[in-house]
Amino acid sequence: MEGLQNKNPLRNPEYIIAFGVALISICALFVSIRQTTIMSEQRALMHEQAKASVCLGLDWELVNLTALKTKV
């Protein structure tokens, strides 16, 4: 009787643990894929912000230069 119970995968603790580990691994895979997608979007946003901040700096310098030329 005891050998018959061990062959049932639903009652064997090793199979239950293996199924749980596989499930957690699949969840971790989806989380890492989503995290990579978010990081890629953030990198693109940071690149756009860096370009915008450089443009503002150049514009500010041009405004200051034109203001200096009009004062002189």
mmCIF file of the C-alpha atoms, coordinates in Angstrom:
data_MODEL
# 
_entry.id   MODEL 
# 
loop_
_atom_site.group_PDB 
_atom_site.id 
_atom_site.type_symbol 
_atom_site.label_atom_id 
_atom_site.label_alt_id 
_atom_site.label_comp_id 
_atom_site.label_asym_id 
_atom_site.label_entity_id 
_atom_site.label_seq_id 
_atom_site.pdbx_PDB_ins_code 
_atom_site.Cartn_x 
_atom_site.Cartn_y 
_atom_site.Cartn_z 
_atom_site.occupancy 
_atom_site.B_iso_or_equiv 
_atom_site.pdbx_formal_charge 
_atom_site.auth_seq_id 
_atom_site.auth_comp_id 
_atom_site.auth_asym_id 
_atom_site.auth_atom_id 
_atom_site.pdbx_PDB_model_num 
ATOM 1  C CA . MET A 1 1  ? 0.000  0.000  0.000   1.00 0.00 ? 1  MET A CA 1 
ATOM 2  C CA . GLU A 1 2  ? 2.752  2.399  0.881   1.00 0.00 ? 2  GLU A CA 1 
ATOM 3  C CA . GLY A 1 3  ? 4.504  2.003  -2.487  1.00 0.00 ? 3  GLY A CA 1 
ATOM 4  C CA . LEU A 1 4  ? 1.231  2.669  -4.287  1.00 0.00 ? 4  LEU A CA 1 
ATOM 5  C CA . GLN A 1 5  ? 0.756  6.021  -2.524  1.00 0.00 ? 5  GLN A CA 1 
ATOM 6  C CA . ASN A 1 6  ? 4.262  7.189  -3.420  1.00 0.00 ? 6  ASN A CA 1 
ATOM 7  C CA . LYS A 1 7  ? 3.598  6.637  -7.142  1.00 0.00 ? 7  LYS A CA 1 
ATOM 8  C CA . ASN A 1 8  ? 0.663  9.061  -7.130  1.00 0.00 ? 8  ASN A CA 1 
ATOM 9  C CA . PRO A 1 9  ? 2.199  12.388 -8.197  1.00 0.00 ? 9  PRO A CA 1 
ATOM 10 C CA . LEU A 1 10 ? -0.437 14.420 -6.360  1.00 0.00 ? 10 LEU A CA 1 
ATOM 11 C CA . ARG A 1 11 ? 0.582  12.935 -3.022  1.00 0.00 ? 11 ARG A CA 1 
ATOM 12 C CA . ASN A 1 12 ? 4.338  12.856 -3.516  1.00 0.00 ? 12 ASN A CA 1 
ATOM 13 C CA . PRO A 1 13 ? 5.967  15.875 -1.834  1.00 0.00 ? 13 PRO A CA 1 
ATOM 14 C CA . GLU A 1 14 ? 8.846  15.877 -4.318  1.00 0.00 ? 14 GLU A CA 1 
ATOM 15 C CA . TYR A 1 15 ? 6.469  16.415 -7.227  1.00 0.00 ? 15 TYR A CA 1 
ATOM 16 C CA . ILE A 1 16 ? 4.596  19.132 -5.353  1.00 0.00 ? 16 ILE A CA 1 
ATOM 17 C CA . ILE A 1 17 ? 7.844  20.960 -4.592  1.00 0.00 ? 17 ILE A CA 1 
ATOM 18 C CA . ALA A 1 18 ? 9.050  20.540 -8.184  1.00 0.00 ? 18 ALA A CA 1 
ATOM 19 C CA . PHE A 1 19 ? 5.775  21.944 -9.509  1.00 0.00 ? 19 PHE A CA 1 
ATOM 20 C CA . GLY A 1 20 ? 5.984  24.902 -7.115  1.00 0.00 ? 20 GLY A CA 1 
ATOM 21 C CA . VAL A 1 21 ? 9.573  25.646 -8.135  1.00 0.00 ? 21 VAL A CA 1 
ATOM 22 C CA . ALA A 1 22 ? 8.667  25.467 -11.826 1.00 0.00 ? 22 ALA A CA 1 
ATOM 23 C CA . LEU A 1 23 ? 5.728  27.816 -11.263 1.00 0.00 ? 23 LEU A CA 1 
ATOM 24 C CA . ILE A 1 24 ? 7.895  30.321 -9.386  1.00 0.00 ? 24 ILE A CA 1 
ATOM 25 C CA . SER A 1 25 ? 10.527 30.146 -12.141 1.00 0.00 ? 25 SER A CA 1 
ATOM 26 C CA . ILE A 1 26 ? 7.951  30.899 -14.832 1.00 0.00 ? 26 ILE A CA 1 
ATOM 27 C CA . CYS A 1 27 ? 6.627  33.839 -12.799 1.00 0.00 ? 27 CYS A CA 1 
ATOM 28 C CA . ALA A 1 28 ? 10.184 35.148 -12.361 1.00 0.00 ? 28 ALA A CA 1 
ATOM 29 C CA . LEU A 1 29 ? 10.703 34.894 -16.121 1.00 0.00 ? 29 LEU A CA 1 
ATOM 30 C CA . PHE A 1 30 ? 7.647  37.046 -16.825 1.00 0.00 ? 30 PHE A CA 1 
ATOM 31 C CA . VAL A 1 31 ? 8.693  39.566 -14.166 1.00 0.00 ? 31 VAL A CA 1 
ATOM 32 C CA . SER A 1 32 ? 12.184 39.884 -15.653 1.00 0.00 ? 32 SER A CA 1 
ATOM 33 C CA . ILE A 1 33 ? 10.758 40.354 -19.168 1.00 0.00 ? 33 ILE A CA 1 
ATOM 34 C CA . ARG A 1 34 ? 8.437  43.100 -17.903 1.00 0.00 ? 34 ARG A CA 1 
ATOM 35 C CA . GLN A 1 35 ? 11.278 44.719 -15.957 1.00 0.00 ? 35 GLN A CA 1 
ATOM 36 C CA . THR A 1 36 ? 13.459 44.757 -19.065 1.00 0.00 ? 36 THR A CA 1 
ATOM 37 C CA . THR A 1 37 ? 10.656 46.410 -21.039 1.00 0.00 ? 37 THR A CA 1 
ATOM 38 C CA . ILE A 1 38 ? 10.207 49.094 -18.383 1.00 0.00 ? 38 ILE A CA 1 
ATOM 39 C CA . MET A 1 39 ? 13.957 49.747 -18.207 1.00 0.00 ? 39 MET A CA 1 
ATOM 40 C CA . SER A 1 40 ? 14.096 50.138 -21.969 1.00 0.00 ? 40 SER A CA 1 
ATOM 41 C CA . GLU A 1 41 ? 11.258 52.672 -21.876 1.00 0.00 ? 41 GLU A CA 1 
ATOM 42 C CA . GLN A 1 42 ? 12.992 54.564 -19.071 1.00 0.00 ? 42 GLN A CA 1 
ATOM 43 C CA . ARG A 1 43 ? 16.259 54.652 -21.012 1.00 0.00 ? 43 ARG A CA 1 
ATOM 44 C CA . ALA A 1 44 ? 14.471 56.129 -24.022 1.00 0.00 ? 44 ALA A CA 1 
ATOM 45 C CA . LEU A 1 45 ? 12.760 58.708 -21.796 1.00 0.00 ? 45 LEU A CA 1 
ATOM 46 C CA . MET A 1 46 ? 16.045 59.661 -20.138 1.00 0.00 ? 46 MET A CA 1 
ATOM 47 C CA . HIS A 1 47 ? 17.632 60.094 -23.557 1.00 0.00 ? 47 HIS A CA 1 
ATOM 48 C CA . GLU A 1 48 ? 14.826 62.432 -24.625 1.00 0.00 ? 48 GLU A CA 1 
ATOM 49 C CA . GLN A 1 49 ? 15.140 64.398 -21.383 1.00 0.00 ? 49 GLN A CA 1 
ATOM 50 C CA . ALA A 1 50 ? 18.891 64.728 -21.835 1.00 0.00 ? 50 ALA A CA 1 
ATOM 51 C CA . LYS A 1 51 ? 18.380 66.073 -25.342 1.00 0.00 ? 51 LYS A CA 1 
ATOM 52 C CA . ALA A 1 52 ? 15.779 68.529 -24.049 1.00 0.00 ? 52 ALA A CA 1 
ATOM 53 C CA . SER A 1 53 ? 18.026 69.785 -21.265 1.00 0.00 ? 53 SER A CA 1 
ATOM 54 C CA . VAL A 1 54 ? 20.877 70.386 -23.705 1.00 0.00 ? 54 VAL A CA 1 
ATOM 55 C CA . CYS A 1 55 ? 18.589 72.317 -26.013 1.00 0.00 ? 55 CYS A CA 1 
ATOM 56 C CA . LEU A 1 56 ? 17.396 74.493 -23.130 1.00 0.00 ? 56 LEU A CA 1 
ATOM 57 C CA . GLY A 1 57 ? 20.986 75.252 -22.168 1.00 0.00 ? 57 GLY A CA 1 
ATOM 58 C CA . LEU A 1 58 ? 21.828 76.282 -25.676 1.00 0.00 ? 58 LEU A CA 1 
ATOM 59 C CA . ASP A 1 59 ? 18.715 78.424 -25.921 1.00 0.00 ? 59 ASP A CA 1 
ATOM 60 C CA . TRP A 1 60 ? 19.518 80.118 -22.622 1.00 0.00 ? 60 TRP A CA 1 
ATOM 61 C CA . GLU A 1 61 ? 23.033 80.941 -23.770 1.00 0.00 ? 61 GLU A CA 1 
ATOM 62 C CA . LEU A 1 62 ? 21.703 82.371 -27.022 1.00 0.00 ? 62 LEU A CA 1 
ATOM 63 C CA . VAL A 1 63 ? 19.251 84.540 -25.102 1.00 0.00 ? 63 VAL A CA 1 
ATOM 64 C CA . ASN A 1 64 ? 22.037 85.790 -22.822 1.00 0.00 ? 64 ASN A CA 1 
ATOM 65 C CA . LEU A 1 65 ? 24.285 86.532 -25.797 1.00 0.00 ? 65 LEU A CA 1 
ATOM 66 C CA . THR A 1 66 ? 21.601 88.533 -27.570 1.00 0.00 ? 66 THR A CA 1 
ATOM 67 C CA . ALA A 1 67 ? 20.853 90.409 -24.334 1.00 0.00 ? 67 ALA A CA 1 
ATOM 68 C CA . LEU A 1 68 ? 24.546 91.285 -23.961 1.00 0.00 ? 68 LEU A CA 1 
ATOM 69 C CA . LYS A 1 69 ? 24.760 92.475 -27.564 1.00 0.00 ? 69 LYS A CA 1 
ATOM 70 C CA . THR A 1 70 ? 21.773 94.779 -27.115 1.00 0.00 ? 70 THR A CA 1 
ATOM 71 C CA . LYS A 1 71 ? 23.248 96.269 -23.915 1.00 0.00 ? 71 LYS A CA 1 
ATOM 72 C CA . VAL A 1 72 ? 26.613 97.058 -25.499 1.00 0.00 ? 72 VAL A CA 1 
# 
